[in-house]
Amino acid sequence: ESKKIYKDRASNSEWANAGLRNRGLKQLLVRGIEKVKSVFSLHVLTHNILRSLHLNNAW
């Protein structure tokens, strides 16, 4: 059962990672963990906003 959970989790996170790469997050242009966290947070926020807009339009 744990293998199935891991497989499902991997496919879900890969979908999100592919979306981030398609939006330009292929390489980070900043240095330092705090700056990387900031850049990644902005990309995740963008992903969540676009996802919610897509889901709202589906209804």
N, CA, C and O atoms as a Tinker XYZ file with bonds, in Angstrom:
   236  protein
     1  N      0.824000   -1.202000    0.000000    73     2
     2  CA     0.000000    0.000000    0.000000    64     1     3
     3  C      0.867000    1.264000    0.000000    63     2     4     5
     4  O      0.512000    2.256000   -0.637000    81     3
     5  N      1.985000    1.235000    0.700000    73     3     6
     6  CA     2.840000    2.420000    0.741000    64     5     7
     7  C      3.426000    2.732000   -0.636000    63     6     8     9
     8  O      3.629000    3.899000   -0.970000    81     7
     9  N      3.699000    1.703000   -1.434000    73     7    10
    10  CA     4.205000    1.942000   -2.790000    64     9    11
    11  C      3.160000    2.647000   -3.641000    63    10    12    13
    12  O      3.497000    3.516000   -4.444000    81    11
    13  N      1.893000    2.279000   -3.469000    73    11    14
    14  CA     0.819000    2.913000   -4.224000    64    13    15
    15  C      0.680000    4.383000   -3.813000    63    14    16    17
    16  O      0.517000    5.254000   -4.667000    81    15
    17  N      0.746000    4.651000   -2.518000    73    15    18
    18  CA     0.649000    6.030000   -2.028000    64    17    19
    19  C      1.807000    6.856000   -2.574000    63    18    20    21
    20  O      1.606000    7.980000   -3.034000    81    19
    21  N      3.015000    6.306000   -2.526000    73    19    22
    22  CA     4.180000    7.027000   -3.030000    64    21    23
    23  C      4.055000    7.293000   -4.525000    63    22    24    25
    24  O      4.397000    8.379000   -4.993000    81    23
    25  N      3.568000    6.311000   -5.273000    73    23    26
    26  CA     3.406000    6.470000   -6.718000    64    25    27
    27  C      2.389000    7.566000   -7.027000    63    26    28    29
    28  O      2.623000    8.400000   -7.902000    81    27
    29  N      1.267000    7.570000   -6.317000    73    27    30
    30  CA     0.250000    8.606000   -6.522000    64    29    31
    31  C      0.793000    9.983000   -6.150000    63    30    32    33
    32  O      0.547000   10.962000   -6.854000    81    31
    33  N      1.519000   10.053000   -5.061000    73    31    34
    34  CA     2.081000   11.326000   -4.618000    64    33    35
    35  C      3.093000   11.853000   -5.624000    63    34    36    37
    36  O      3.124000   13.052000   -5.902000    81    35
    37  N      3.908000   10.981000   -6.164000    73    35    38
    38  CA     4.919000   11.395000   -7.139000    64    37    39
    39  C      4.269000   11.942000   -8.399000    63    38    40    41
    40  O      4.731000   12.941000   -8.950000    81    39
    41  N      3.209000   11.304000   -8.857000    73    39    42
    42  CA     2.561000   11.790000  -10.079000    64    41    43
    43  C      1.877000   13.128000   -9.842000    63    42    44    45
    44  O      1.847000   13.965000  -10.744000    81    43
    45  N      1.332000   13.349000   -8.666000    73    43    46
    46  CA     0.699000   14.637000   -8.358000    64    45    47
    47  C      1.723000   15.757000   -8.285000    63    46    48    49
    48  O      1.497000   16.834000   -8.836000    81    47
    49  N      2.829000   15.528000   -7.624000    73    47    50
    50  CA     3.836000   16.577000   -7.497000    64    49    51
    51  C      4.540000   16.820000   -8.827000    63    50    52    53
    52  O      4.948000   17.947000   -9.107000    81    51
    53  N      4.690000   15.790000   -9.645000    73    51    54
    54  CA     5.343000   15.980000  -10.939000    64    53    55
    55  C      4.511000   16.882000  -11.833000    63    54    56    57
    56  O      5.066000   17.667000  -12.602000    81    55
    57  N      3.200000   16.785000  -11.746000    73    55    58
    58  CA     2.323000   17.651000  -12.531000    64    57    59
    59  C      2.558000   19.118000  -12.150000    63    58    60    61
    60  O      2.646000   19.984000  -13.020000    81    59
    61  N      2.655000   19.384000  -10.867000    73    59    62
    62  CA     2.889000   20.758000  -10.411000    64    61    63
    63  C      4.279000   21.235000  -10.825000    63    62    64    65
    64  O      4.441000   22.379000  -11.247000    81    63
    65  N      5.270000   20.376000  -10.708000    73    63    66
    66  CA     6.632000   20.755000  -11.098000    64    65    67
    67  C      6.728000   21.024000  -12.591000    63    66    68    69
    68  O      7.437000   21.939000  -13.010000    81    67
    69  N      6.030000   20.243000  -13.392000    73    67    70
    70  CA     6.042000   20.461000  -14.842000    64    69    71
    71  C      5.413000   21.808000  -15.181000    63    70    72    73
    72  O      5.893000   22.517000  -16.065000    81    71
    73  N      4.350000   22.155000  -14.486000    73    71    74
    74  CA     3.721000   23.456000  -14.706000    64    73    75
    75  C      4.649000   24.605000  -14.365000    63    74    76    77
    76  O      4.675000   25.613000  -15.071000    81    75
    77  N      5.404000   24.466000  -13.297000    73    75    78
    78  CA     6.367000   25.509000  -12.922000    64    77    79
    79  C      7.470000   25.630000  -13.967000    63    78    80    81
    80  O      7.878000   26.738000  -14.315000    81    79
    81  N      7.950000   24.507000  -14.462000    73    79    82
    82  CA     8.985000   24.551000  -15.503000    64    81    83
    83  C      8.454000   25.206000  -16.768000    63    82    84    85
    84  O      9.169000   25.968000  -17.420000    81    83
    85  N      7.212000   24.919000  -17.119000    73    83    86
    86  CA     6.622000   25.521000  -18.315000    64    85    87
    87  C      6.443000   27.027000  -18.172000    63    86    88    89
    88  O      6.420000   27.749000  -19.169000    81    87
    89  N      6.316000   27.500000  -16.940000    73    87    90
    90  CA     6.186000   28.938000  -16.706000    64    89    91
    91  C      7.535000   29.626000  -16.509000    63    90    92    93
    92  O      7.573000   30.820000  -16.214000    81    91
    93  N      8.629000   28.906000  -16.665000    73    91    94
    94  CA     9.932000   29.552000  -16.654000    64    93    95
    95  C     10.827000   29.247000  -15.473000    63    94    96    97
    96  O     11.922000   29.802000  -15.389000    81    95
    97  N     10.413000   28.398000  -14.567000    73    95    98
    98  CA    11.258000   28.075000  -13.417000    64    97    99
    99  C     12.132000   26.873000  -13.756000    63    98   100   101
   100  O     11.975000   25.789000  -13.195000    81    99
   101  N     13.061000   27.096000  -14.692000    73    99   102
   102  CA    13.976000   26.028000  -15.093000    64   101   103
   103  C     15.293000   26.136000  -14.345000    63   102   104   105
   104  O     15.978000   25.143000  -14.102000    81   103
   105  N     15.625000   27.355000  -13.991000    73   103   106
   106  CA    16.878000   27.585000  -13.292000    64   105   107
   107  C     16.695000   28.806000  -12.408000    63   106   108   109
   108  O     16.087000   29.794000  -12.821000    81   107
   109  N     17.214000   28.740000  -11.211000    73   107   110
   110  CA    17.111000   29.874000  -10.302000    64   109   111
   111  C     18.258000   30.842000  -10.558000    63   110   112   113
   112  O     19.406000   30.437000  -10.742000    81   111
   113  N     17.929000   32.107000  -10.563000    73   111   114
   114  CA    18.932000   33.128000  -10.831000    64   113   115
   115  C     19.366000   33.850000   -9.562000    63   114   116   117
   116  O     20.004000   34.901000   -9.630000    81   115
   117  N     19.027000   33.295000   -8.419000    73   115   118
   118  CA    19.390000   33.908000   -7.146000    64   117   119
   119  C     20.250000   32.932000   -6.357000    63   118   120   121
   120  O     20.312000   31.741000   -6.662000    81   119
   121  N     20.905000   33.462000   -5.343000    73   119   122
   122  CA    21.735000   32.640000   -4.471000    64   121   123
   123  C     21.272000   32.827000   -3.038000    63   122   124   125
   124  O     20.814000   33.903000   -2.653000    81   123
   125  N     21.394000   31.788000   -2.274000    73   123   126
   126  CA    21.010000   31.843000   -0.871000    64   125   127
   127  C     19.635000   31.234000   -0.650000    63   126   128   129
   128  O     18.731000   31.376000   -1.474000    81   127
   129  N     19.501000   30.559000    0.471000    73   127   130
   130  CA    18.267000   29.821000    0.736000    64   129   131
   131  C     17.064000   30.746000    0.886000    63   130   132   133
   132  O     15.969000   30.398000    0.444000    81   131
   133  N     17.238000   31.904000    1.494000    73   131   134
   134  CA    16.107000   32.825000    1.679000    64   133   135
   135  C     15.607000   33.359000    0.342000    63   134   136   137
   136  O     14.398000   33.460000    0.132000    81   135
   137  N     16.510000   33.698000   -0.554000    73   135   138
   138  CA    16.106000   34.199000   -1.873000    64   137   139
   139  C     15.454000   33.096000   -2.697000    63   138   140   141
   140  O     14.483000   33.341000   -3.413000    81   139
   141  N     15.987000   31.887000   -2.597000    73   139   142
   142  CA    15.397000   30.757000   -3.314000    64   141   143
   143  C     13.988000   30.492000   -2.796000    63   142   144   145
   144  O     13.073000   30.244000   -3.581000    81   143
   145  N     13.811000   30.543000   -1.485000    73   143   146
   146  CA    12.478000   30.353000   -0.910000    64   145   147
   147  C     11.515000   31.424000   -1.400000    63   146   148   149
   148  O     10.350000   31.131000   -1.670000    81   147
   149  N     11.988000   32.663000   -1.518000    73   147   150
   150  CA    11.135000   33.751000   -1.998000    64   149   151
   151  C     10.710000   33.531000   -3.442000    63   150   152   153
   152  O      9.534000   33.677000   -3.773000    81   151
   153  N     11.651000   33.183000   -4.293000    73   151   154
   154  CA    11.341000   32.953000   -5.706000    64   153   155
   155  C     10.383000   31.774000   -5.845000    63   154   156   157
   156  O      9.405000   31.846000   -6.590000    81   155
   157  N     10.661000   30.709000   -5.140000    73   155   158
   158  CA     9.805000   29.530000   -5.235000    64   157   159
   159  C      8.410000   29.821000   -4.691000    63   158   160   161
   160  O      7.417000   29.343000   -5.239000    81   159
   161  N      8.333000   30.604000   -3.616000    73   159   162
   162  CA     7.028000   30.967000   -3.055000    64   161   163
   163  C      6.198000   31.756000   -4.054000    63   162   164   165
   164  O      4.989000   31.546000   -4.155000    81   163
   165  N      6.827000   32.657000   -4.791000    73   163   166
   166  CA     6.101000   33.420000   -5.805000    64   165   167
   167  C      5.585000   32.507000   -6.918000    63   166   168   169
   168  O      4.462000   32.672000   -7.394000    81   167
   169  N      6.399000   31.558000   -7.322000    73   167   170
   170  CA     5.966000   30.620000   -8.361000    64   169   171
   171  C      4.831000   29.724000   -7.865000    63   170   172   173
   172  O      3.895000   29.433000   -8.610000    81   171
   173  N      4.915000   29.294000   -6.624000    73   171   174
   174  CA     3.852000   28.460000   -6.062000    64   173   175
   175  C      2.565000   29.260000   -5.924000    63   174   176   177
   176  O      1.482000   28.743000   -6.196000    81   175
   177  N      2.674000   30.514000   -5.505000    73   175   178
   178  CA     1.500000   31.381000   -5.408000    64   177   179
   179  C      0.848000   31.557000   -6.774000    63   178   180   181
   180  O     -0.375000   31.494000   -6.897000    81   179
   181  N      1.663000   31.777000   -7.794000    73   179   182
   182  CA     1.147000   31.903000   -9.159000    64   181   183
   183  C      0.448000   30.619000   -9.588000    63   182   184   185
   184  O     -0.631000   30.658000  -10.179000    81   183
   185  N      1.063000   29.491000   -9.289000    73   183   186
   186  CA     0.461000   28.201000   -9.631000    64   185   187
   187  C     -0.902000   28.049000   -8.961000    63   186   188   189
   188  O     -1.866000   27.626000   -9.599000    81   187
   189  N     -0.982000   28.392000   -7.677000    73   187   190
   190  CA    -2.236000   28.233000   -6.944000    64   189   191
   191  C     -3.317000   29.171000   -7.466000    63   190   192   193
   192  O     -4.480000   28.781000   -7.564000    81   191
   193  N     -2.946000   30.398000   -7.800000    73   191   194
   194  CA    -3.919000   31.352000   -8.335000    64   193   195
   195  C     -4.439000   30.872000   -9.685000    63   194   196   197
   196  O     -5.647000   30.878000   -9.923000    81   195
   197  N     -3.542000   30.462000  -10.562000    73   195   198
   198  CA    -3.968000   29.973000  -11.872000    64   197   199
   199  C     -4.827000   28.719000  -11.747000    63   198   200   201
   200  O     -5.797000   28.549000  -12.486000    81   199
   201  N     -4.473000   27.857000  -10.825000    73   199   202
   202  CA    -5.261000   26.635000  -10.610000    64   201   203
   203  C     -6.663000   26.976000  -10.111000    63   202   204   205
   204  O     -7.645000   26.394000  -10.571000    81   203
   205  N     -6.759000   27.920000   -9.170000    73   203   206
   206  CA    -8.081000   28.282000   -8.656000    64   205   207
   207  C     -8.917000   28.969000   -9.730000    63   206   208   209
   208  O    -10.126000   28.752000   -9.800000    81   207
   209  N     -8.292000   29.794000  -10.567000    73   207   210
   210  CA    -9.031000   30.418000  -11.663000    64   209   211
   211  C     -9.540000   29.368000  -12.640000    63   210   212   213
   212  O    -10.667000   29.447000  -13.128000    81   211
   213  N     -8.705000   28.398000  -12.915000    73   211   214
   214  CA    -9.102000   27.324000  -13.826000    64   213   215
   215  C    -10.274000   26.528000  -13.246000    63   214   216   217
   216  O    -11.215000   26.190000  -13.964000    81   215
   217  N    -10.213000   26.233000  -11.962000    73   215   218
   218  CA   -11.287000   25.466000  -11.333000    64   217   219
   219  C    -12.577000   26.276000  -11.265000    63   218   220   221
   220  O    -13.663000   25.721000  -11.436000    81   219
   221  N    -12.472000   27.590000  -11.016000    73   219   222
   222  CA   -13.667000   28.437000  -10.968000    64   221   223
   223  C    -14.322000   28.533000  -12.337000    63   222   224   225
   224  O    -15.548000   28.564000  -12.437000    81   223
   225  N    -13.522000   28.580000  -13.383000    73   223   226
   226  CA   -14.078000   28.653000  -14.735000    64   225   227
   227  C    -14.709000   27.335000  -15.158000    63   226   228   229
   228  O    -15.575000   27.311000  -16.033000    81   227
   229  N    -14.285000   26.253000  -14.551000    73   227   230
   230  CA   -14.845000   24.947000  -14.895000    64   229   231
   231  C    -16.276000   24.806000  -14.394000    63   230   232   233
   232  O    -17.047000   24.024000  -14.950000    81   231
   233  N    -16.638000   25.542000  -13.366000    73   231   234
   234  CA   -18.001000   25.453000  -12.826000    64   233   235
   235  C    -18.865000   26.311000  -13.664000    63   234   236
   236  O    -20.067000   26.408000  -13.414000    81   235
